[in-house]
Amino acid sequence: MSSLAGKVVAVTGAASGMGLATAARLYAHGARLSVADINQEALSKAVDQIKAKATGGTSSGTPEILTTVVDVRQSKQVDAWIDKTVKHFGRLDAAANIAGVLGKNFGVGDLTEIDDDEFDYITSVNFKGVFNCLRAELRVMEKGASVVNASSTTGLEGHPKNSVYSATKHAVVGLTKSAAGEVGARGIRVNCVAPGIIRTPMVASLDADKLDSVFSRVPLARVAEPDEAANIFTFLLSDEASYVTGSAFVVDGGMLS
Ligand SMILES: NC(=O)c1ccc[n+]([C@@H]2O[C@H](COP(=O)([O-])OP(=O)(O)OC[C@H]3O[C@@H](n4cnc5c(N)ncnc54)[C@H](O)[C@@H]3O)[C@@H](O)[C@H]2O)c1
């Protein structure tokens, strides 16, 4: 994906899991990165991991990595981060809005048991956070730009005992498709990725028995590695996906098939 060389790409959730793997892939393809996460310590370590994982090179020299601690729930922080990115690099070519949280009720709590704080936490990160980022990014992007948001297979079908998370991931699909319709005429693409079960710290935090019902539905009968999802984020951000917009790209080992 040589089209990524020299491009300026913003990535949220870059300190862990798929965000980190995507940032490393982009860097390996020669992209210049503006990485953000709420976890300052992990973000600092991520820069070394991104550089260590990079196997490719770029004819335009060593790509740069700008780091910013951002809480995607806070629109002022998001706006300031994108402003800083454009001031530093001169433009913004692409963005991967990957930061997200699962919440503490995964697999255990019915909708009737979810309290206001839990509802607010999950919706403010997964829905409002993606909205805050998408809005700031689309305001400064120009023709040829591409945005990819993190949805989930739970954004394409209901997920009992995971209702609020599932609803936020449906919302990401709706935001993605609506925004794609708005900015297509400007030559900007907006897509989302709907991962199934990916081996990241988010999934590692779950008890195995909570995942059993999901695993039994995966034809490939295994969990995916973060790189297998990062490949799709990277493809959609690149010019190689030039006619793909408004899509929810499923990476689930066949689970929804
Ligand atoms: N792992 C899976 O199986 C899976 C499946 C479907 C969808 N997803 C989605 O993919 C995305 C990445 O998930 P992951 O598994 O890599 O998770 P992860 O927990 O490994 O990484 C998520 C990152 O988001 C950051 N983050 C959380 N809240 C934030 C905030 N308010 N502001 C900024 N950063 C914040 C975290 O610090 C962390 O670095 C999420 O949106 C998740 O919902 C994951």
The ligand as a Gaussian input file, in Angstrom:
#p B3LYP/6-31G(d) Opt

LIG

0 1
 N      -11.307000      -6.873000      20.574000
 C      -12.425000      -7.226000      19.982000
 O      -12.740000      -8.433000      19.879000
 C      -13.342000      -6.190000      19.387000
 C      -14.420000      -6.643000      18.621000
 C      -15.256000      -5.720000      18.020000
 C      -15.022000      -4.369000      18.152000
 N      -13.964000      -3.931000      18.911000
 C      -13.756000      -2.482000      18.972000
 O      -12.486000      -2.188000      18.407000
 C      -11.903000      -1.052000      19.067000
 C      -10.531000      -1.428000      19.602000
 O      -10.701000      -2.463000      20.554000
 P       -9.475000      -3.265000      21.189000
 O       -9.950000      -4.637000      21.376000
 O       -8.243000      -2.976000      20.434000
 O       -9.451000      -2.570000      22.645000
 P       -8.280000      -2.207000      23.649000
 O       -8.918000      -2.143000      24.984000
 O       -7.098000      -3.096000      23.445000
 O       -7.870000      -0.731000      23.168000
 C       -8.759000       0.342000      23.288000
 C       -7.945000       1.614000      23.479000
 O       -8.875000       2.707000      23.581000
 C       -8.398000       3.585000      24.589000
 N       -9.486000       4.395000      25.141000
 C      -10.506000       3.979000      25.946000
 N      -11.267000       5.024000      26.301000
 C      -10.741000       6.127000      25.695000
 C      -11.088000       7.501000      25.692000
 N      -12.141000       7.973000      26.403000
 N      -10.336000       8.354000      24.959000
 C       -9.258000       7.898000      24.264000
 N       -8.868000       6.608000      24.253000
 C       -9.605000       5.729000      24.963000
 C       -7.802000       2.656000      25.629000
 O       -6.923000       3.341000      26.517000
 C       -7.111000       1.618000      24.765000
 O       -5.771000       1.985000      24.488000
 C      -12.912000      -0.640000      20.134000
 O      -13.718000       0.399000      19.622000
 C      -13.727000      -1.895000      20.362000
 O      -15.019000      -1.594000      20.847000
 C      -13.138000      -4.815000      19.541000

